[in-house]
Amino acid sequence: MIEVRRYQQEDKELWDTFNAMAKNGSFLFYRDYMEYHSDRFEDFSLMVFEKNKLSLLLPANISNSIVYTHQGLTFGGMVIQNNSITSKIISWFNAINQYLVDSGIIEVIYKFQPQFYKDNFGDEDLYLLYRCGAKLISRNITSVIDFSLPKNISRNRSRNYKKAIEAGVVIDDSIQYETFWEIMETNMAMRFNAKPVHSCEELLFLKEKFPKNIQLISVCLGDEMVGGAVLYLFKNVVKVQYAHASEKGKEIGAIDALYHYIIDRYQADFKYLDFGSSNGTGGMEINLGLNTQKEGFGARAAVVDAYSYHPEKMID
């Protein structure tokens, strides 16, 4: 009655249609998004059918007999419909694990989707992970503003905002992704000896595929861009995917002005603003300066967890 099989290219329409209707679906789970980095991750996404009806999706990749949900995504996990009940989900989870065992999988790294990204309560997978003895292997905090609460912006953040406005910055939508990428790459190399997760070419490809979900906001001083942010727009959440300023932008408070603008612009149409994580090393390190800046706008911590478990354990 229950069939588990790997995703195939001919399943694209069926997969995307299910994701669009799921209570925890996301534009990150559409195949066009998942496959932009197919050269870096070997897909191992699973589809669960009961009585020939698609009942569950599991976005995933595989490496060295370990399945991840998903290394190339901010979060992942089982994608289910709003009418799915716990008893059914247990059966589907067991069927997935049996399929993984039969496929020679020795471990699953399960990245959990935060509750505030879901349309309805949906922590069934967290319960199932507990039941199968999963071990918490990373816990990052992401800084989130609940737009239903009164604004809570600190004096320091407001002072920098006024400083940027007095300097004459103009904040607006932009298509100058290449210019922003130059600012970001320079900043990340100097401060963190790191590179962005996406190349500019990859982000432009994703922007073309998902024009309503990806937005660049720029901060300009005259004709010069001095800062900006790439936003991911989910159903109920605005996520700051990248935010960086040039040295001149930092001097005049460009990022603080940008965050004020984003809050004012999106608070009426979205439930939450996710500033993203300030962590490194699976949550064992935190950039307290960066985290404090986000908290200065009223953001507070939500967790993004990852778990490890062995799939041979079945749940009664």
TAJOPE-V69204 format. One record per residue. RES is the residue in one letter. PHI is phi in whole degrees, -180 to 180 (none if undefined). D_FIRST is the distance of its C-alpha to the first C-alpha in Angstrom with 2 decimals. Layout:
res	phi	d_first
RES	PHI	D_FIRST
RES	PHI	D_FIRST
This chain:
res	phi	d_first
M	none	0.00
I	-111	3.83
E	-122	6.60
V	-118	10.19
R	-146	13.15
R	-73	16.82
Y	-63	18.56
Q	-123	20.60
Q	-57	23.62
E	-70	22.15
D	-89	19.67
K	-55	22.76
E	-64	22.90
L	-63	19.25
W	-59	19.73
D	-65	23.11
T	-65	22.15
F	-64	19.45
N	-59	22.04
A	-64	24.66
M	-99	22.80
A	-74	21.61
K	-72	23.65
N	-125	24.50
G	-68	24.59
S	-154	27.73
F	-67	29.73
L	-66	29.54
F	-94	25.83
Y	-67	26.53
R	-62	26.37
D	-63	30.09
Y	-76	30.97
M	-62	28.75
E	-95	30.00
Y	-66	33.71
H	-115	33.98
S	-64	31.65
D	-74	34.69
R	-105	34.62
F	-132	30.96
E	-83	28.35
D	-67	25.20
F	-139	22.01
S	-68	20.12
L	-118	16.35
M	-127	13.80
V	-112	10.43
F	-117	7.98
E	-125	5.45
K	53	5.22
N	67	7.77
K	-109	9.87
L	-63	11.71
S	-121	11.75
L	-160	13.98
L	-117	16.67
L	-132	18.54
P	-63	21.94
A	-160	23.17
N	-134	25.56
I	-129	26.22
S	-154	29.53
N	53	30.43
S	65	26.95
I	-116	26.78
V	-100	24.38
Y	-120	26.06
T	-122	24.87
H	-144	27.17
Q	-64	30.69
G	-96	31.87
L	-122	30.96
T	-61	32.77
F	-152	29.62
G	-156	25.88
G	107	22.72
M	-66	19.34
V	-108	19.58
I	-135	17.85
Q	-82	18.51
N	-66	20.95
N	-90	18.70
S	-74	16.22
I	-102	16.81
T	-60	17.30
S	-61	14.73
K	-69	11.91
I	-63	13.92
I	-60	14.26
S	-63	10.57
W	-68	10.58
F	-63	13.95
N	-62	13.06
A	-65	10.42
I	-62	13.34
N	-64	15.78
Q	-65	14.15
Y	-62	14.10
L	-65	17.70
V	-61	18.80
D	-64	17.62
S	-91	19.53
G	82	22.63
I	-78	22.86
I	-101	25.39
E	-158	25.68
V	-122	24.36
I	-105	27.01
Y	-109	25.58
K	-91	27.93
F	-88	27.61
Q	-89	28.11
P	-59	30.96
Q	-58	30.32
F	-71	33.03
Y	-87	31.19
K	-97	28.30
D	-77	28.44
N	-148	27.30
F	-57	26.92
G	-165	24.15
D	-101	24.84
E	-58	21.48
D	-67	21.34
L	-65	24.86
Y	-65	23.90
L	-65	21.00
L	-63	23.54
Y	-62	25.92
R	-66	23.52
C	-97	22.86
G	77	26.59
A	-64	27.00
K	-109	30.64
L	-68	32.38
I	-114	34.03
S	-155	35.54
R	-144	36.55
N	-98	38.34
I	-101	39.86
T	-117	39.88
S	-93	42.64
V	-126	41.55
I	-101	43.63
D	-91	42.35
F	-70	44.00
S	-78	44.03
L	-94	46.66
P	-61	50.33
K	-59	51.44
N	-142	52.58
I	-103	54.40
S	-73	56.91
R	-63	60.55
N	-61	60.16
R	-67	57.38
S	-68	59.38
R	-65	62.53
N	-67	60.93
Y	-60	59.52
K	-63	63.06
K	-61	64.42
A	-68	62.13
I	-64	62.91
E	-65	66.63
A	-73	66.32
G	98	65.13
V	-68	61.49
V	-121	59.43
I	-116	55.66
D	-164	53.48
D	-61	50.55
S	-146	51.08
I	-116	49.89
Q	-86	51.97
Y	-64	49.12
E	-62	51.21
T	-65	54.00
F	-62	51.72
W	-63	50.14
E	-62	53.65
I	-61	54.34
M	-66	51.07
E	-64	51.38
T	-63	54.98
N	-64	54.19
M	-67	51.25
A	-67	53.28
M	-72	56.30
R	-90	54.58
F	-125	51.55
N	52	52.05
A	-136	48.61
K	-127	47.07
P	-62	44.67
V	-62	40.96
H	-98	41.06
S	-78	43.76
C	-62	45.48
E	-64	44.11
E	-66	40.51
L	-66	41.10
L	-65	42.72
F	-62	39.76
L	-67	37.43
K	-61	39.96
E	-66	39.87
K	-75	36.07
F	-131	36.03
P	-64	39.50
K	-86	38.67
N	-107	37.18
I	-127	39.90
Q	-141	43.54
L	-104	46.72
I	-111	49.44
S	-111	52.83
V	-116	55.95
C	-120	59.07
L	-119	62.73
G	66	64.69
D	-92	63.15
E	-104	61.58
M	-76	58.02
V	-117	58.32
G	178	54.77
G	179	51.39
A	-147	47.75
V	-94	44.50
L	-108	42.19
Y	-105	38.43
L	-105	37.61
F	-95	34.21
K	-61	33.16
N	-123	35.21
V	-127	36.74
V	-100	39.60
K	-114	39.47
V	-81	42.56
Q	-77	41.24
Y	-142	44.76
A	-148	48.19
H	-148	51.42
A	-133	55.13
S	-74	58.03
E	-60	60.95
K	-65	62.79
G	-63	59.77
K	-65	59.58
E	-64	63.28
I	-105	62.95
G	79	59.68
A	-62	57.49
I	-68	54.14
D	-62	55.15
A	-65	56.16
L	-63	52.90
Y	-66	50.82
H	-57	52.97
Y	-61	52.30
I	-63	48.51
I	-60	48.43
D	-64	50.64
R	-76	48.78
Y	-106	45.16
Q	-65	45.39
A	-78	45.26
D	-111	42.02
F	-131	39.94
K	-88	39.11
Y	-141	39.68
L	-117	41.60
D	-105	40.25
F	-77	43.09
G	88	40.87
S	-88	41.43
S	-112	44.80
N	-98	43.36
G	-142	43.40
T	53	42.17
G	64	38.91
G	99	40.86
M	-77	43.56
E	-123	46.13
I	-143	47.00
N	-87	49.53
L	-66	51.18
G	-63	53.48
L	-66	50.71
N	-64	48.68
T	-65	51.79
Q	-60	52.37
K	-65	48.94
E	-67	49.54
G	-65	52.85
F	-98	51.00
G	98	49.21
A	-73	46.02
R	-134	44.45
A	-83	41.90
A	-121	38.12
V	-104	36.18
V	-121	33.83
D	-101	32.22
A	-132	30.53
Y	-127	28.84
S	-121	28.15
Y	-150	25.58
H	-102	24.22
P	-73	20.44
E	-74	20.32
K	-82	20.62
M	-102	17.52
I	-106	17.83
D	-71	17.68
